[in-house]
Amino acid sequence: MARKKRIRLKYGKIPELAKICNCSVRTVKLALAWNSDNDTQNLIRVRAEQLGFIKQF
């Protein structure tokens, strides 16, 4: 299986996203690195996209 690229967020948005999703900062960082593919991490990735936290290059 091909490795997916890490999702990068705007500065200071990881703790904010952790508070919104009611989880730890470590869980958010692992979700953005595609460490595993469970429901919580899928929710974190979807919420980051919906809120516009993903950095645009």
For each residue, the residues with C-beta under 8 A, 3 or more apart:
1:
2:
3: 34
4: 34
5:
6: 32 33 34
7: 32 33 34 45 48 54
8: 32 54 55
9: 13 14 17 32 48 53 54 55
10: 13 53 54 55
11:
12: 15 16
13: 9 10 16 17 48 53
14: 9 17 18 25 28 29 32
15: 12 18 19 25
16: 12 13 19 20 53
17: 9 13 14 20 21 28 44 47 48 51 53
18: 14 15 21 23 24 25 27 28
19: 15 16 22
20: 16 17 47 51
21: 17 18 27 28 40 43 44 47
22: 19
23: 18 27 28 40 44
24: 18 27 28
25: 14 15 18 28 29
26: 29 30
27: 18 21 23 24 30 31 40 41 44
28: 14 17 18 21 23 24 25 31 32 44
29: 14 25 26 32 33
30: 26 27 33 35 36 41
31: 27 28 34 35 40 41 42 44 45
32: 6 7 8 9 14 28 29 44 45 48
33: 6 7 29 30
34: 3 4 6 7 31 37
35: 30 31 41
36: 30 41
37: 34 41 42
38: 41 42
39: 42 43
40: 21 23 27 31 43 44
41: 27 30 31 35 36 37 38 44 45
42: 31 37 38 39 45 46
43: 21 39 40 46 47
44: 17 21 23 27 28 31 32 40 41 47 48
45: 7 31 32 41 42 48 49
46: 42 43 49 50
47: 17 20 21 43 44 50 51
48: 7 9 13 17 32 44 45 51 53 54
49: 45 46 52 53 54
50: 46 47
51: 17 20 47 48
52: 49
53: 9 10 13 16 17 48 49
54: 7 8 9 10 48 49
55: 8 9 10
56:
57:
